[in-house]
Amino acid sequence: MEKYVCTACGYVYDPAEGDPDSGIDPGTAFADIPDDWVCPVCGVSKDMFELVTE
């Protein structure tokens, strides 16, 4: 699954880990996260994330 990085603080959303503290279960693709989800580190909106290209 593709990882996404917060352009404001550098937090990386890894679908394999999800974001359990925000109710996002492991295995949840970034596209399937609700639009009102925010970065758990800095609080910016989902549209501030970019696909990680390695």
PDB file with SEQRES, HELIX, SHEET and CRYST1 records, atoms N, CA, C and O in Angstrom:
SEQRES   1 A   54  MET GLU LYS TYR VAL CYS THR ALA CYS GLY TYR VAL TYR          
SEQRES   2 A   54  ASP PRO ALA GLU GLY ASP PRO ASP SER GLY ILE ASP PRO          
SEQRES   3 A   54  GLY THR ALA PHE ALA ASP ILE PRO ASP ASP TRP VAL CYS          
SEQRES   4 A   54  PRO VAL CYS GLY VAL SER LYS ASP MET PHE GLU LEU VAL          
SEQRES   5 A   54  THR GLU                                                      
HELIX    1 AA1 PRO A   20  SER A   22  5                                   3    
HELIX    2 AA2 PHE A   30  ASP A   32  5                                   3    
HELIX    3 AA3 LYS A   46  MET A   48  5                                   3    
SHEET    1 AA1 3 VAL A  12  TYR A  13  0                                        
SHEET    2 AA1 3 TYR A   4  CYS A   6 -1                                        
SHEET    3 AA1 3 PHE A  49  LEU A  51 -1                                        
CRYST1    1.000    1.000    1.000  90.00  90.00  90.00 P 1           1          
ATOM      1  N   MET A   1       0.838  -1.191   0.000  1.00  0.00           N  
ATOM      2  CA  MET A   1       0.000   0.000   0.000  1.00  0.00           C  
ATOM      3  C   MET A   1       0.882   1.254   0.000  1.00  0.00           C  
ATOM      4  O   MET A   1       2.016   1.236   0.480  1.00  0.00           O  
ATOM      5  N   GLU A   2       0.344   2.314  -0.537  1.00  0.00           N  
ATOM      6  CA  GLU A   2       1.104   3.546  -0.670  1.00  0.00           C  
ATOM      7  C   GLU A   2       1.095   4.335   0.636  1.00  0.00           C  
ATOM      8  O   GLU A   2       0.083   4.387   1.334  1.00  0.00           O  
ATOM      9  N   LYS A   3       2.229   4.944   0.956  1.00  0.00           N  
ATOM     10  CA  LYS A   3       2.355   5.788   2.137  1.00  0.00           C  
ATOM     11  C   LYS A   3       2.201   7.241   1.720  1.00  0.00           C  
ATOM     12  O   LYS A   3       2.500   7.613   0.585  1.00  0.00           O  
ATOM     13  N   TYR A   4       1.733   8.049   2.651  1.00  0.00           N  
ATOM     14  CA  TYR A   4       1.547   9.477   2.402  1.00  0.00           C  
ATOM     15  C   TYR A   4       2.235  10.276   3.497  1.00  0.00           C  
ATOM     16  O   TYR A   4       2.207   9.887   4.665  1.00  0.00           O  
ATOM     17  N   VAL A   5       2.858  11.402   3.120  1.00  0.00           N  
ATOM     18  CA  VAL A   5       3.581  12.227   4.079  1.00  0.00           C  
ATOM     19  C   VAL A   5       2.883  13.578   4.232  1.00  0.00           C  
ATOM     20  O   VAL A   5       2.413  14.168   3.259  1.00  0.00           O  
ATOM     21  N   CYS A   6       2.828  14.052   5.480  1.00  0.00           N  
ATOM     22  CA  CYS A   6       2.284  15.374   5.770  1.00  0.00           C  
ATOM     23  C   CYS A   6       3.311  16.416   5.334  1.00  0.00           C  
ATOM     24  O   CYS A   6       4.461  16.383   5.772  1.00  0.00           O  
ATOM     25  N   THR A   7       2.894  17.334   4.476  1.00  0.00           N  
ATOM     26  CA  THR A   7       3.827  18.339   3.975  1.00  0.00           C  
ATOM     27  C   THR A   7       4.124  19.413   5.017  1.00  0.00           C  
ATOM     28  O   THR A   7       5.055  20.200   4.841  1.00  0.00           O  
ATOM     29  N   ALA A   8       3.351  19.459   6.094  1.00  0.00           N  
ATOM     30  CA  ALA A   8       3.582  20.450   7.139  1.00  0.00           C  
ATOM     31  C   ALA A   8       4.591  19.983   8.184  1.00  0.00           C  
ATOM     32  O   ALA A   8       5.437  20.763   8.623  1.00  0.00           O  
ATOM     33  N   CYS A   9       4.505  18.696   8.591  1.00  0.00           N  
ATOM     34  CA  CYS A   9       5.362  18.253   9.695  1.00  0.00           C  
ATOM     35  C   CYS A   9       6.197  17.013   9.393  1.00  0.00           C  
ATOM     36  O   CYS A   9       7.109  16.689  10.153  1.00  0.00           O  
ATOM     37  N   GLY A  10       5.903  16.318   8.302  1.00  0.00           N  
ATOM     38  CA  GLY A  10       6.686  15.142   7.936  1.00  0.00           C  
ATOM     39  C   GLY A  10       6.134  13.823   8.445  1.00  0.00           C  
ATOM     40  O   GLY A  10       6.732  12.776   8.197  1.00  0.00           O  
ATOM     41  N   TYR A  11       5.003  13.844   9.153  1.00  0.00           N  
ATOM     42  CA  TYR A  11       4.382  12.598   9.607  1.00  0.00           C  
ATOM     43  C   TYR A  11       4.051  11.735   8.391  1.00  0.00           C  
ATOM     44  O   TYR A  11       3.544  12.233   7.386  1.00  0.00           O  
ATOM     45  N   VAL A  12       4.342  10.436   8.490  1.00  0.00           N  
ATOM     46  CA  VAL A  12       4.043   9.525   7.387  1.00  0.00           C  
ATOM     47  C   VAL A  12       2.881   8.628   7.782  1.00  0.00           C  
ATOM     48  O   VAL A  12       2.942   7.920   8.787  1.00  0.00           O  
ATOM     49  N   TYR A  13       1.812   8.668   6.973  1.00  0.00           N  
ATOM     50  CA  TYR A  13       0.690   7.759   7.182  1.00  0.00           C  
ATOM     51  C   TYR A  13       1.015   6.460   6.458  1.00  0.00           C  
ATOM     52  O   TYR A  13       1.172   6.432   5.238  1.00  0.00           O  
ATOM     53  N   ASP A  14       1.111   5.382   7.240  1.00  0.00           N  
ATOM     54  CA  ASP A  14       1.385   4.054   6.703  1.00  0.00           C  
ATOM     55  C   ASP A  14       0.112   3.226   6.849  1.00  0.00           C  
ATOM     56  O   ASP A  14      -0.303   2.930   7.970  1.00  0.00           O  
ATOM     57  N   PRO A  15      -0.516   2.848   5.733  1.00  0.00           N  
ATOM     58  CA  PRO A  15      -1.761   2.082   5.803  1.00  0.00           C  
ATOM     59  C   PRO A  15      -1.634   0.787   6.595  1.00  0.00           C  
ATOM     60  O   PRO A  15      -2.614   0.330   7.183  1.00  0.00           O  
ATOM     61  N   ALA A  16      -0.454   0.190   6.621  1.00  0.00           N  
ATOM     62  CA  ALA A  16      -0.259  -1.045   7.371  1.00  0.00           C  
ATOM     63  C   ALA A  16      -0.443  -0.815   8.873  1.00  0.00           C  
ATOM     64  O   ALA A  16      -0.836  -1.723   9.606  1.00  0.00           O  
ATOM     65  N   GLU A  17      -0.156   0.408   9.319  1.00  0.00           N  
ATOM     66  CA  GLU A  17      -0.289   0.750  10.734  1.00  0.00           C  
ATOM     67  C   GLU A  17      -1.593   1.467  11.035  1.00  0.00           C  
ATOM     68  O   GLU A  17      -2.108   1.370  12.149  1.00  0.00           O  
ATOM     69  N   GLY A  18      -2.136   2.190  10.053  1.00  0.00           N  
ATOM     70  CA  GLY A  18      -3.334   2.991  10.288  1.00  0.00           C  
ATOM     71  C   GLY A  18      -3.044   4.121  11.271  1.00  0.00           C  
ATOM     72  O   GLY A  18      -1.899   4.545  11.424  1.00  0.00           O  
ATOM     73  N   ASP A  19      -4.081   4.598  11.926  1.00  0.00           N  
ATOM     74  CA  ASP A  19      -3.964   5.630  12.962  1.00  0.00           C  
ATOM     75  C   ASP A  19      -4.974   5.280  14.050  1.00  0.00           C  
ATOM     76  O   ASP A  19      -6.002   5.942  14.189  1.00  0.00           O  
ATOM     77  N   PRO A  20      -4.670   4.221  14.832  1.00  0.00           N  
ATOM     78  CA  PRO A  20      -5.620   3.730  15.834  1.00  0.00           C  
ATOM     79  C   PRO A  20      -6.109   4.791  16.813  1.00  0.00           C  
ATOM     80  O   PRO A  20      -7.256   4.736  17.256  1.00  0.00           O  
ATOM     81  N   ASP A  21      -5.256   5.759  17.157  1.00  0.00           N  
ATOM     82  CA  ASP A  21      -5.657   6.811  18.088  1.00  0.00           C  
ATOM     83  C   ASP A  21      -6.773   7.682  17.519  1.00  0.00           C  
ATOM     84  O   ASP A  21      -7.516   8.315  18.270  1.00  0.00           O  
ATOM     85  N   SER A  22      -6.890   7.714  16.187  1.00  0.00           N  
ATOM     86  CA  SER A  22      -7.935   8.494  15.520  1.00  0.00           C  
ATOM     87  C   SER A  22      -9.050   7.602  14.974  1.00  0.00           C  
ATOM     88  O   SER A  22      -9.930   8.075  14.255  1.00  0.00           O  
ATOM     89  N   GLY A  23      -9.011   6.316  15.315  1.00  0.00           N  
ATOM     90  CA  GLY A  23     -10.054   5.397  14.864  1.00  0.00           C  
ATOM     91  C   GLY A  23      -9.852   4.842  13.469  1.00  0.00           C  
ATOM     92  O   GLY A  23     -10.785   4.301  12.876  1.00  0.00           O  
ATOM     93  N   ILE A  24      -8.643   4.968  12.935  1.00  0.00           N  
ATOM     94  CA  ILE A  24      -8.330   4.442  11.601  1.00  0.00           C  
ATOM     95  C   ILE A  24      -7.629   3.102  11.780  1.00  0.00           C  
ATOM     96  O   ILE A  24      -6.495   3.044  12.257  1.00  0.00           O  
ATOM     97  N   ASP A  25      -8.301   2.038  11.399  1.00  0.00           N  
ATOM     98  CA  ASP A  25      -7.774   0.690  11.592  1.00  0.00           C  
ATOM     99  C   ASP A  25      -6.594   0.392  10.671  1.00  0.00           C  
ATOM    100  O   ASP A  25      -6.525   0.912   9.558  1.00  0.00           O  
ATOM    101  N   PRO A  26      -5.655  -0.456  11.142  1.00  0.00           N  
ATOM    102  CA  PRO A  26      -4.578  -0.918  10.251  1.00  0.00           C  
ATOM    103  C   PRO A  26      -5.175  -1.551   8.992  1.00  0.00           C  
ATOM    104  O   PRO A  26      -6.194  -2.239   9.055  1.00  0.00           O  
ATOM    105  N   GLY A  27      -4.534  -1.310   7.860  1.00  0.00           N  
ATOM    106  CA  GLY A  27      -5.022  -1.823   6.592  1.00  0.00           C  
ATOM    107  C   GLY A  27      -5.921  -0.857   5.852  1.00  0.00           C  
ATOM    108  O   GLY A  27      -6.404  -1.173   4.765  1.00  0.00           O  
ATOM    109  N   THR A  28      -6.160   0.333   6.427  1.00  0.00           N  
ATOM    110  CA  THR A  28      -7.020   1.334   5.789  1.00  0.00           C  
ATOM    111  C   THR A  28      -6.211   2.158   4.795  1.00  0.00           C  
ATOM    112  O   THR A  28      -5.256   2.837   5.173  1.00  0.00           O  
ATOM    113  N   ALA A  29      -6.596   2.096   3.530  1.00  0.00           N  
ATOM    114  CA  ALA A  29      -5.924   2.891   2.498  1.00  0.00           C  
ATOM    115  C   ALA A  29      -6.163   4.376   2.754  1.00  0.00           C  
ATOM    116  O   ALA A  29      -7.192   4.758   3.311  1.00  0.00           O  
ATOM    117  N   PHE A  30      -5.208   5.209   2.346  1.00  0.00           N  
ATOM    118  CA  PHE A  30      -5.338   6.654   2.548  1.00  0.00           C  
ATOM    119  C   PHE A  30      -6.619   7.185   1.921  1.00  0.00           C  
ATOM    120  O   PHE A  30      -7.283   8.045   2.501  1.00  0.00           O  
ATOM    121  N   ALA A  31      -6.970   6.685   0.754  1.00  0.00           N  
ATOM    122  CA  ALA A  31      -8.174   7.141   0.055  1.00  0.00           C  
ATOM    123  C   ALA A  31      -9.448   6.822   0.831  1.00  0.00           C  
ATOM    124  O   ALA A  31     -10.476   7.470   0.637  1.00  0.00           O  
ATOM    125  N   ASP A  32      -9.379   5.825   1.710  1.00  0.00           N  
ATOM    126  CA  ASP A  32     -10.551   5.408   2.472  1.00  0.00           C  
ATOM    127  C   ASP A  32     -10.682   6.107   3.823  1.00  0.00           C  
ATOM    128  O   ASP A  32     -11.651   5.880   4.546  1.00  0.00           O  
ATOM    129  N   ILE A  33      -9.716   6.952   4.165  1.00  0.00           N  
ATOM    130  CA  ILE A  33      -9.797   7.722   5.409  1.00  0.00           C  
ATOM    131  C   ILE A  33     -10.842   8.823   5.216  1.00  0.00           C  
ATOM    132  O   ILE A  33     -10.882   9.453   4.158  1.00  0.00           O  
ATOM    133  N   PRO A  34     -11.687   9.063   6.223  1.00  0.00           N  
ATOM    134  CA  PRO A  34     -12.690  10.140   6.092  1.00  0.00           C  
ATOM    135  C   PRO A  34     -12.041  11.491   5.791  1.00  0.00           C  
ATOM    136  O   PRO A  34     -10.929  11.768   6.242  1.00  0.00           O  
ATOM    137  N   ASP A  35     -12.739  12.322   5.030  1.00  0.00           N  
ATOM    138  CA  ASP A  35     -12.197  13.625   4.628  1.00  0.00           C  
ATOM    139  C   ASP A  35     -11.956  14.561   5.808  1.00  0.00           C  
ATOM    140  O   ASP A  35     -11.170  15.500   5.689  1.00  0.00           O  
ATOM    141  N   ASP A  36     -12.614  14.327   6.945  1.00  0.00           N  
ATOM    142  CA  ASP A  36     -12.427  15.210   8.102  1.00  0.00           C  
ATOM    143  C   ASP A  36     -11.282  14.765   9.017  1.00  0.00           C  
ATOM    144  O   ASP A  36     -11.042  15.377  10.058  1.00  0.00           O  
ATOM    145  N   TRP A  37     -10.572  13.691   8.624  1.00  0.00           N  
ATOM    146  CA  TRP A  37      -9.406  13.245   9.388  1.00  0.00           C  
ATOM    147  C   TRP A  37      -8.316  14.301   9.298  1.00  0.00           C  
ATOM    148  O   TRP A  37      -8.169  14.955   8.266  1.00  0.00           O  
ATOM    149  N   VAL A  38      -7.549  14.472  10.373  1.00  0.00           N  
ATOM    150  CA  VAL A  38      -6.439  15.425  10.375  1.00  0.00           C  
ATOM    151  C   VAL A  38      -5.160  14.728  10.812  1.00  0.00           C  
ATOM    152  O   VAL A  38      -5.208  13.675  11.448  1.00  0.00           O  
ATOM    153  N   CYS A  39      -4.033  15.305  10.477  1.00  0.00           N  
ATOM    154  CA  CYS A  39      -2.732  14.774  10.868  1.00  0.00           C  
ATOM    155  C   CYS A  39      -2.688  14.647  12.391  1.00  0.00           C  
ATOM    156  O   CYS A  39      -2.972  15.612  13.100  1.00  0.00           O  
ATOM    157  N   PRO A  40      -2.334  13.462  12.897  1.00  0.00           N  
ATOM    158  CA  PRO A  40      -2.305  13.275  14.346  1.00  0.00           C  
ATOM    159  C   PRO A  40      -1.170  14.034  15.046  1.00  0.00           C  
ATOM    160  O   PRO A  40      -1.167  14.143  16.272  1.00  0.00           O  
ATOM    161  N   VAL A  41      -0.224  14.549  14.287  1.00  0.00           N  
ATOM    162  CA  VAL A  41       0.899  15.274  14.876  1.00  0.00           C  
ATOM    163  C   VAL A  41       0.648  16.781  14.885  1.00  0.00           C  
ATOM    164  O   VAL A  41       0.797  17.433  15.918  1.00  0.00           O  
ATOM    165  N   CYS A  42       0.263  17.336  13.719  1.00  0.00           N  
ATOM    166  CA  CYS A  42       0.149  18.800  13.636  1.00  0.00           C  
ATOM    167  C   CYS A  42      -1.263  19.311  13.368  1.00  0.00           C  
ATOM    168  O   CYS A  42      -1.512  20.511  13.478  1.00  0.00           O  
ATOM    169  N   GLY A  43      -2.193  18.419  13.018  1.00  0.00           N  
ATOM    170  CA  GLY A  43      -3.591  18.817  12.874  1.00  0.00           C  
ATOM    171  C   GLY A  43      -4.014  19.390  11.535  1.00  0.00           C  
ATOM    172  O   GLY A  43      -5.130  19.894  11.412  1.00  0.00           O  
ATOM    173  N   VAL A  44      -3.147  19.327  10.521  1.00  0.00           N  
ATOM    174  CA  VAL A  44      -3.561  19.837   9.209  1.00  0.00           C  
ATOM    175  C   VAL A  44      -4.497  18.831   8.541  1.00  0.00           C  
ATOM    176  O   VAL A  44      -4.549  17.664   8.928  1.00  0.00           O  
ATOM    177  N   SER A  45      -5.224  19.292   7.547  1.00  0.00           N  
ATOM    178  CA  SER A  45      -6.206  18.449   6.874  1.00  0.00           C  
ATOM    179  C   SER A  45      -5.557  17.443   5.930  1.00  0.00           C  
ATOM    180  O   SER A  45      -4.384  17.549   5.574  1.00  0.00           O  
ATOM    181  N   LYS A  46      -6.360  16.475   5.544  1.00  0.00           N  
ATOM    182  CA  LYS A  46      -5.916  15.372   4.684  1.00  0.00           C  
ATOM    183  C   LYS A  46      -5.339  15.866   3.356  1.00  0.00           C  
ATOM    184  O   LYS A  46      -4.465  15.212   2.785  1.00  0.00           O  
ATOM    185  N   ASP A  47      -5.812  17.005   2.859  1.00  0.00           N  
ATOM    186  CA  ASP A  47      -5.334  17.500   1.565  1.00  0.00           C  
ATOM    187  C   ASP A  47      -3.904  18.051   1.625  1.00  0.00           C  
ATOM    188  O   ASP A  47      -3.343  18.442   0.601  1.00  0.00           O  
ATOM    189  N   MET A  48      -3.323  18.081   2.816  1.00  0.00           N  
ATOM    190  CA  MET A  48      -1.929  18.532   2.970  1.00  0.00           C  
ATOM    191  C   MET A  48      -0.943  17.366   2.906  1.00  0.00           C  
ATOM    192  O   MET A  48       0.244  17.544   3.180  1.00  0.00           O  
ATOM    193  N   PHE A  49      -1.423  16.179   2.547  1.00  0.00           N  
ATOM    194  CA  PHE A  49      -0.581  14.992   2.441  1.00  0.00           C  
ATOM    195  C   PHE A  49      -0.248  14.719   0.978  1.00  0.00           C  
ATOM    196  O   PHE A  49      -1.062  14.954   0.085  1.00  0.00           O  
ATOM    197  N   GLU A  50       0.955  14.222   0.753  1.00  0.00           N  
ATOM    198  CA  GLU A  50       1.396  13.845  -0.596  1.00  0.00           C  
ATOM    199  C   GLU A  50       1.875  12.407  -0.597  1.00  0.00           C  
ATOM    200  O   GLU A  50       2.381  11.907   0.407  1.00  0.00           O  
ATOM    201  N   LEU A  51       1.711  11.752  -1.728  1.00  0.00           N  
ATOM    202  CA  LEU A  51       2.177  10.388  -1.903  1.00  0.00           C  
ATOM    203  C   LEU A  51       3.690  10.330  -1.754  1.00  0.00           C  
ATOM    204  O   LEU A  51       4.412  11.145  -2.328  1.00  0.00           O  
ATOM    205  N   VAL A  52       4.163   9.356  -0.977  1.00  0.00           N  
ATOM    206  CA  VAL A  52       5.602   9.155  -0.815  1.00  0.00           C  
ATOM    207  C   VAL A  52       6.124   8.449  -2.051  1.00  0.00           C  
ATOM    208  O   VAL A  52       5.628   7.387  -2.425  1.00  0.00           O  
ATOM    209  N   THR A  53       7.115   9.035  -2.675  1.00  0.00           N  
ATOM    210  CA  THR A  53       7.751   8.398  -3.831  1.00  0.00           C  
ATOM    211  C   THR A  53       9.169   8.048  -3.423  1.00  0.00           C  
ATOM    212  O   THR A  53       9.977   8.919  -3.099  1.00  0.00           O  
ATOM    213  N   GLU A  54       9.450   6.769  -3.445  1.00  0.00           N  
ATOM    214  CA  GLU A  54      10.761   6.308  -2.978  1.00  0.00           C  
ATOM    215  C   GLU A  54      11.656   5.962  -4.126  1.00  0.00           C  
ATOM    216  O   GLU A  54      12.800   5.556  -3.917  1.00  0.00           O  
TER     217      GLU A  54                                                      
END                                                                             
